Amino acid sequence: MKLTNKATLISGGASGIGRAIAEVFLEAGASVVISDINAPMLEQAVKELSSLGKVQGVVGDVRSMADAAKMVERTVELYGAIDVLVCNAGITSVMPIEQLEEDEWDAVLSTNVKGMYTLIKSAIPHMKAQGGGKIVTLGSEMGIVTVPESPAYCASKGAVIMFTKSIAIDLIRYNIRVNSLCPGITRTPLLQAEVDNSLNPEKTAAEQASWAPIMRVADPHEIAQGALFLASDESSFAVGSCLVLDGGFTAK
């Protein structure tokens, strides 16, 4: 699968799954802009990824329409187009509703859902003008099934999936294909921190590994391959689809 010279914007691209997507896309030939709210982490990521191909960084908050527009405009300014948009930026929440504060609810829904709206709304005029494009949203297995004490996160990822389907049928007439990638448990820095900070790291790691029937945690690059498929011409008949890479979790 190739993305030769495809101008690509990846939000939340400084770490975790977003960073892995950037690596895989660069290796596939894409010209990449990664955005992130964490400026030092973004600078380091750009420095380390630069050996793989054309990559630039833009600091910003996807919850801001102005920042989202800046990310899109910078991509077009650098590469003359925005062929692929990967809406990856997101945050998690593990908190029962009785203890879930309004600020946390707002932060999760604003980042995970509004943060896709701002980027996609900003990118659509450019994609229409250039004759099409690909948009990949990051959902989750938690948008399909639920676990205890995660109402904000599950609500946000369920919204992402339905948002994706809705705009997919509106935008396909302009040759803009929109699909969602739904990962399962993945070895991100956040997940690793849970292990490192736990009272019994070995037990915590084993619990994480037993989450899905495959009996291990995904590597971010495995998830990134799904994004590559959805962003490439090989997925040409996928419109409003939800590609689930969860090691069998939702199947059980």
N, C-alpha and C positions, 0 to 999 in steps of 0.2 A: 504494500500500500504506500503510495507516494503523495506528498503534498508539495511538490516542487514549486518553489517561489510563491506559495500561497501565503498571502498576508493574513496573519493570525493574531488575535487578541485573546489572552487567557487571564481571567481575573483570579485573584488569590493564587498567583503563580510562583510565589517565593518559597513555598514549602509544601510538603505532603503530596497529595494527589496532583495538585496544580503544577508543582515543580516537575513531577514525573511526566505529566502531559507535555510540558514544555520540552523536556529532554527528548521524548519520543517524536514529537512533531519536528524538532530541529533535525533529528536524525533522518526524518522522512523528507527533508528538504524545505520545510516551511521557513518563512521569515516571520519572526515572532516578537510580539510585545507582551510582556507580563506586567500585570498591575498588582499592587498590594498596598495595604494600609500601613504595613511595617517597613519604614524606609531603610533602616540598616540591613534588615534581612533581604529586602529586595535588591539592594546594591550588591550584597554578597552573592546572591543567586545569579544576577546578571553577569558578574565577573566569572563565576564558575561555569556558567552555561555558554559563555562566548566562544569557547573552543569548539563548540558543536555547530555553530552557524551564526546567522544574523539574529541578534536578540537585543532588545532595548527594554528599559523599565519605565513605568509611570507610577508615581505614588498617588494614591487616591482612595476614597471611600465610596464603594458602590452604592451606598445608601443615598448619596448625593447625586442628583441629576447633573449638576454642573461637573462634578468629578468624572462621572460616567461618560459624559460628552467629551471631556478632555482626553480620556483614554482612547475613545474611538477616533477622535480627530488626530491624535498623535500617531495612531496606526496608519491612517490614510496619508498623513503628511510624510511619514517615513517610507512607506511602501507603495503608495499610490492607490490603495484599495483596502477593503477589509473583506477578505474571502471567507474567513472562518472566525466565528466568535465562540469561545468556550466560557460559559458562565459557571465558574467553579467556586468563587468566593462564598464562604459560608461559615457559620459557627454552630456549635452543638449546645445542648442543654439537657441535663439530667436532674429533674426536680419535680416532685409531685405537685399537683395543682394547688394544694393547700399552702405550700411554701413558695410557690412560684410568684415572684414579685412582678409588678407591672413593667418595670424597667427591663427585666430579663425577657419577658414575653415580647415586648416591643423590639428589643435588640435582635432576637432570633428571627422574628417574622420580617423585620425590616431588612436585615442582611440577606437572609436566605430567599426571600420572595421579591421584595421591592428591588433588591440589588440586581435581580435578573431583568425586571421591568425596565430599570433605568438604562442598562447597557443595550438591551435589545431595541428599545425605542430609539436610542441614539444611533444604532447601527443600521436600522431598516432603510432609511433614505439612501444611504450609500450603497447598500446591497441592491436596492431597486434600480438605482442609476447605472450600476455596473452589470446588471442583467442576472443577478442571483447571488447565492451564498449559502453557507452552512452554519447552523447554530446548534450547539450542543449545550444543554443544561445539565447540571449535576443534581440528580435526585438522590434517592437512597432506598435501600430495602425497607427503611422505616417509613417510607411513603406508601408502602404496599401492605405491610403488616406492622403491628405495634408491639412495644414492650412496655412494662410498667415504668411509671415515673418519668415519662418523656413526652408530655402533651405538647409542649411548644415545638420541639424538634419534629415530632411526627406530623403535627399540623402543617408545619412549614414545608416539609418534603412532600406531603400529599398535595399541597397547593402547587408546588413546582411541577409535579407530573401533570395535573389537570391544566395548569397554565400552558405548559408545553404543548399539550394536545390541542388546546383551543387556538393558539396562535399558529400552529402548524397547518391547520386546515385553511386559515386565512391567508397565509403567506406562500403556500405552494404555487399559487397562480402566478407569482412573481419569480418562480424558480428559486425560492428560498426554502431550503429543507431544514426543519426544526425537529430535533429528537432529544430524548433524555437518556442519560447514562445513570444507572442506579447501582452504586457499589454496595457491597457488604462490608464486614469488618476488615479494616485495612491498617497495615502497620505505618501509621503516620506519626509525626513527632508527638501529637497530642495523646495518641494511644500508648506510645512508648512511655510517656510521662506517667501515665496511670500505673504502669508496671514499676517504674523506677521509684515512684513516691509511695507505693503501697507498703504495708507492714510485712507482707510476704510476697516479694516480687516473683518468685518461682511459681507460687500458687496462682497469682494473678495472671501470669503469662499462660499458664495451663488452662485457666478459665476462659481466657480470650481465644485460645486455640480450639477449644471445644464448642465455641459458639455456633459454628456451622458444621453440617455433616461432613464436609471435606476435612475437618479436624485440623485446620491451620488458619492463620490469618493471611489475607492477601498481601502481596507486595504491591506498592503503588504503581509500579510499571505494568503489572497485569491489568490494572484498571485503566491505565493510560492507553493500552492497546485497544480497549473498547472505544475510547474517545477518538482514536485515530481512525477506526473503522467508520464511525458515524460522520467524521469530518471528510472522509475520502469519497471518491466516486464509486468505490466498491459497495457502498450502502445506498445506491441510487434509488431503490424502491422503498426505503425507510422514510416514512413521513408520520410524525407524531408517535413514534415508537418509544418504548421504554426498554432499553437493553439492561437486563439485570445480571450483574456479575457478583454473586453472593455466596458461592460455594455450597449452594443448595439450601440456604437458610429459609427462603420463602417457600420452597418446595415442600418442606416438612410441615 
